[in-house]
């Protein structure tokens, strides 16, 4: 009887271990790696906020967020297969299609760039984009969305490519240093870098694209910017995972839409404040209207992006682009 009892306990233990293994396997989180074009930038705030609110975990996702200062470098990591998705500007989806690479925005975070062309206070003689002829303009990286928008605004102002320079200076401290050292006379950047420079009087606003209305004035329509974009073939093969990501991010956008800037700020890492929590809150209060409430692509947005890129980009000008393949609303519209 003792022997049988021992065997029964062994078999029982094996059974429980097998059951535990099966359950843990069934409940194992889906691993996804996403690279963000500077996750401390307020334009990409939904990435860290979704993580902080626990929305990824609630969807059964194990999301690793990697940080990359420039959107173009983040894009390259995705194309190399190192990550499954990018949180960056939608305009890369249009640009890449002209190069035979198909990626699509699956959650559209914003309807305005959240960018500002800042002018160094060292140059009071400069009054317009046209006055930047022969000057150096700071961008996060060459081939980045800040570079796209800077080139468009200059060409629109009558200054052809080749008659100004765009210099990759990143964002935050490196951008500020480039401007204070006069390596750039103007530059395009986001919050909280904007507020840091305005607060010290080291810069002033030349072109503001932080709201939908001001974006329409500058670019002629809504400009869908920050988004989660992924390779189209990966999306098609991994629809359940993409749906979980859409669920998490749409809930995050709803949180942004229904909470104050101060409440949102409390959920963000303290080092994102750059030593000025009040300034961070103020910047977010002024700019959170750039975010979509539901992750849906704004009507007319893709057409504005194509018009902007076609104005200066040799890659895009004269090319046929199927905009319907650059984004999908399939997943965000399934969110309950």
matplotlib code that plots the C-alpha trace (Angstrom):
import matplotlib.pyplot as plt

x = [0.0, 2.8, 4.4, 1.1, 0.7, 4.1, 3.4, 0.1, 1.8, 4.4, 1.7, -0.3, 2.7, 3.5, -0.1, -0.1, 3.2, 1.8, -1.3, 0.7, 2.9, -0.1, -1.8, 1.3, 1.8, -1.8, -1.5, 2.0, 2.0, 2.6, 6.0, 6.2, 9.1, 8.3, 10.8, 9.8, 11.3, 12.1, 9.6, 10.3, 8.7, 5.1, 4.0, 4.8, 3.4, 0.8, 3.6, 4.9, 1.4, -0.1, 2.7, 2.3, -1.5, -1.0, -3.0, -0.5, -0.5, -4.3, -4.3, -1.9, 1.0, 4.7, 5.6, 9.3, 9.7, 13.0, 14.1, 15.6, 16.1, 15.2, 12.2, 14.2, 16.6, 13.6, 12.2, 15.4, 15.4, 11.9, 12.9, 15.9, 13.5, 14.9, 11.5, 7.9, 6.7, 7.5, 5.9, 6.7, 5.2, 2.7, 4.5, 7.1, 4.4, 3.8, 7.5, 8.4, 5.7, 7.5, 10.6, 8.6, 8.2, 4.7, 4.0, 0.8, -0.4, -2.6, -3.3, -3.2, -2.3, -2.4, -3.9, -1.3, 2.5, 2.9, 6.1, 7.2, 9.8, 11.8, 13.9, 17.0, 16.7, 20.3, 18.7, 16.0, 16.5, 14.8, 11.0, 9.9, 10.8, 12.0, 14.6, 16.2, 17.8, 21.4, 20.9, 21.2, 18.0, 18.0, 16.1, 16.1, 17.7, 18.2, 15.2, 13.1, 9.7, 11.2, 13.4, 10.4, 8.4, 11.3, 12.0, 8.4, 8.0, 11.2, 10.1, 6.6, 8.3, 10.1, 13.5, 14.6, 16.4, 20.2, 19.8, 19.6, 21.0, 19.3, 21.5, 20.7, 20.8, 18.3, 16.0, 16.1, 19.6, 21.4, 18.9, 19.2, 23.0, 23.0, 20.8, 22.6, 25.9, 24.5, 25.2, 21.6, 19.7, 16.3, 15.0, 12.0, 11.3, 8.6, 7.5, 9.0, 12.0, 9.8, 8.8, 12.3, 13.7, 10.7, 10.9, 14.5, 13.9, 16.5, 14.0, 10.7, 8.1, 8.2, 5.7, 3.4, 1.9, 0.8, -2.9, -5.1, -6.1, -2.6, -1.5, -4.2, -2.8, 0.8, 0.2, -3.2, -5.1, -4.8, -1.4, -1.7, 1.6, 2.4, 1.2, 1.9, 3.1, 4.1, 5.1, 1.9, 2.8, 3.5, 0.1, -1.6, 0.1, -0.4, -3.9, -4.7, -1.6, -2.2, -5.8, -4.5, -2.1, -5.0, -7.1, -4.4, -3.6, -7.2, -7.9, -4.8, -6.1, -9.4, -7.6, -5.8, -9.1, -10.8, -8.1, -6.3, -2.7, -1.8, -3.4, -1.7, 1.7, 1.4, 1.5, 4.6, 8.3, 9.6, 12.8, 10.5, 9.8, 13.4, 13.4, 10.3, 7.1, 4.9, 6.3, 5.6, 2.0, 1.5, 3.0, 0.7, -2.4, -1.7, -0.8, -3.0, -5.6, -3.3, -4.2, -7.1, -9.8, -10.1, -7.0, -8.8, -7.1, -8.4, -10.4, -8.2, -5.1, -3.3, -3.9, -2.3, 0.7, 1.0, 0.7, 3.4, 5.9, 5.2, 6.2, 9.9, 10.7, 12.3, 11.1, 7.5, 7.1, 5.4, 5.0, 1.7, 0.9, -2.0, -2.9, -5.4, -2.4, -0.6, -3.1, -5.9, -8.8, -9.7, -8.3, -9.2, -12.8, -13.0, -12.1, -15.0]
y = [0.0, 2.3, 1.7, 2.4, 5.6, 6.7, 6.0, 7.8, 10.9, 10.8, 10.5, 13.2, 15.5, 14.8, 15.5, 18.8, 19.8, 18.9, 20.9, 23.9, 23.8, 23.6, 26.5, 28.7, 27.8, 28.7, 32.0, 32.9, 36.5, 37.3, 38.9, 42.0, 44.4, 48.0, 50.7, 54.3, 57.3, 59.0, 57.8, 60.8, 63.0, 63.9, 63.1, 59.4, 59.6, 56.7, 54.2, 54.6, 55.5, 52.3, 50.4, 52.4, 51.9, 48.1, 47.9, 45.7, 43.2, 43.2, 42.2, 39.3, 41.1, 41.2, 44.5, 45.6, 49.3, 50.3, 53.9, 55.4, 59.2, 59.4, 58.0, 57.1, 54.9, 53.2, 52.5, 50.9, 48.6, 47.4, 46.8, 44.8, 42.6, 43.5, 44.7, 44.1, 47.6, 51.3, 54.1, 56.9, 59.2, 57.8, 59.6, 56.9, 54.5, 56.6, 57.2, 53.5, 52.4, 54.3, 52.2, 49.0, 48.4, 48.0, 49.0, 50.3, 52.4, 50.1, 52.7, 56.4, 58.3, 61.8, 64.1, 66.8, 66.6, 68.2, 69.8, 73.4, 75.2, 77.1, 80.1, 80.9, 84.2, 85.0, 85.8, 88.5, 89.4, 86.2, 86.7, 83.8, 80.5, 82.3, 84.2, 80.8, 80.7, 79.7, 78.8, 75.5, 73.9, 71.3, 68.0, 64.8, 62.8, 62.9, 61.1, 61.7, 63.3, 66.5, 66.6, 65.9, 68.8, 71.2, 70.6, 71.1, 74.4, 75.7, 74.7, 76.2, 79.4, 79.6, 78.3, 75.3, 72.3, 73.0, 76.5, 75.6, 72.8, 70.3, 69.1, 66.0, 67.1, 64.8, 66.2, 67.4, 68.3, 67.8, 70.0, 72.7, 72.6, 72.9, 76.0, 77.7, 77.1, 78.6, 75.3, 75.7, 78.9, 77.2, 73.7, 71.4, 69.7, 68.6, 68.9, 69.1, 70.5, 73.4, 74.6, 74.3, 76.7, 79.1, 79.3, 80.4, 82.8, 81.1, 80.5, 81.7, 80.0, 80.4, 77.7, 75.9, 72.5, 71.5, 71.8, 70.6, 74.1, 75.4, 72.3, 73.0, 76.5, 75.3, 72.1, 72.5, 69.8, 67.3, 65.7, 62.2, 61.9, 59.6, 56.1, 52.4, 51.1, 47.6, 45.6, 44.7, 41.0, 40.7, 42.3, 39.8, 36.8, 38.0, 39.6, 38.4, 40.1, 43.3, 43.4, 43.2, 46.1, 48.1, 47.3, 48.6, 51.7, 52.8, 52.5, 54.7, 57.3, 57.3, 57.8, 60.8, 62.2, 61.9, 62.9, 66.1, 66.8, 66.7, 63.3, 61.9, 63.3, 61.4, 58.2, 59.1, 58.4, 61.3, 61.6, 62.6, 65.9, 67.1, 68.6, 70.8, 68.9, 72.1, 72.8, 69.3, 69.6, 72.9, 71.6, 68.6, 70.6, 72.8, 69.9, 66.9, 67.9, 66.5, 63.0, 61.1, 59.9, 56.5, 55.6, 56.1, 57.7, 61.3, 61.9, 63.6, 63.0, 60.6, 62.9, 65.8, 63.7, 62.7, 66.3, 67.4, 64.7, 65.2, 68.9, 68.1, 64.4, 62.8, 59.5, 60.5, 63.2, 61.7, 58.3, 56.4, 55.7, 53.5, 55.3, 52.6, 50.3, 52.7, 52.3, 50.1, 50.8, 47.1, 46.7, 50.0, 49.7, 46.2, 47.6, 47.4]
z = [0.0, 0.8, -2.6, -4.4, -2.3, -3.4, -7.1, -6.8, -5.4, -8.2, -10.9, -9.2, -9.1, -12.8, -13.7, -11.8, -13.4, -16.9, -16.2, -14.9, -18.0, -20.3, -18.6, -18.7, -22.3, -23.1, -21.2, -22.5, -23.6, -27.3, -27.6, -29.8, -30.1, -31.2, -31.8, -31.1, -32.8, -29.4, -26.8, -24.6, -27.2, -26.4, -30.0, -29.2, -25.7, -26.3, -26.4, -22.8, -21.6, -22.8, -21.0, -17.8, -17.7, -18.1, -21.3, -23.1, -20.2, -20.1, -23.7, -23.1, -24.8, -23.8, -25.6, -25.6, -26.4, -27.9, -28.2, -31.3, -31.6, -35.3, -37.1, -40.2, -38.0, -36.4, -39.9, -40.9, -37.9, -38.9, -42.5, -41.3, -39.4, -36.0, -34.7, -35.7, -35.7, -35.5, -33.7, -36.0, -38.7, -41.2, -44.1, -44.1, -45.2, -48.3, -49.0, -48.6, -51.1, -53.8, -53.0, -53.4, -49.7, -48.3, -44.7, -43.2, -40.3, -38.1, -35.4, -36.2, -33.1, -34.4, -37.0, -36.7, -36.6, -33.2, -34.6, -34.6, -36.7, -34.1, -34.9, -32.9, -31.0, -32.2, -35.6, -35.2, -38.9, -40.0, -40.3, -42.5, -44.0, -47.1, -45.0, -44.2, -47.6, -47.2, -43.5, -41.6, -40.4, -37.6, -38.1, -36.1, -38.9, -42.7, -44.2, -41.1, -41.0, -39.6, -42.7, -45.0, -43.4, -43.4, -47.0, -47.9, -46.0, -47.6, -51.2, -50.5, -49.4, -52.8, -51.6, -53.8, -52.4, -52.4, -51.2, -47.6, -45.4, -43.1, -40.3, -38.2, -34.5, -32.8, -30.2, -26.6, -25.3, -28.6, -30.5, -27.9, -27.9, -31.7, -31.6, -28.7, -30.4, -33.7, -35.6, -36.7, -37.2, -37.1, -36.6, -36.3, -33.1, -30.7, -27.0, -24.5, -26.4, -27.7, -24.3, -22.9, -25.6, -25.5, -21.7, -21.7, -24.6, -26.8, -29.6, -31.0, -33.1, -36.9, -38.0, -35.5, -36.4, -32.9, -33.6, -36.4, -37.4, -37.5, -39.4, -42.0, -42.4, -42.8, -44.9, -46.5, -44.5, -41.7, -41.5, -40.0, -38.1, -35.2, -35.7, -35.2, -38.6, -39.5, -42.6, -44.5, -44.8, -41.0, -40.3, -42.6, -40.9, -37.3, -37.2, -33.6, -32.3, -34.3, -32.9, -29.4, -30.1, -31.6, -28.5, -26.2, -28.1, -28.8, -25.0, -24.5, -26.9, -25.1, -21.8, -23.3, -24.6, -21.2, -18.8, -18.0, -19.0, -15.3, -14.9, -17.9, -16.8, -13.5, -15.5, -17.4, -16.4, -14.4, -16.5, -19.5, -17.7, -18.4, -14.9, -15.5, -14.7, -14.8, -18.3, -19.4, -18.2, -19.9, -23.2, -23.1, -22.3, -25.3, -27.6, -26.7, -29.2, -31.9, -30.9, -32.5, -30.1, -31.7, -33.8, -37.1, -40.1, -40.5, -43.7, -46.3, -44.3, -46.6, -49.5, -47.7, -46.9, -50.6, -51.7, -49.2, -50.2, -53.9, -53.7, -53.0, -52.9, -56.0, -54.6, -54.6, -57.3, -60.4, -58.8, -58.5, -54.9, -53.7, -50.5, -49.6, -49.0, -46.7, -43.8, -42.5, -40.2, -39.9, -36.4, -34.7, -35.9, -34.2, -30.8, -28.4]

ax = plt.figure().add_subplot(projection="3d")
ax.plot(x, y, z, "-o")
ax.set_aspect("equal")
plt.show()
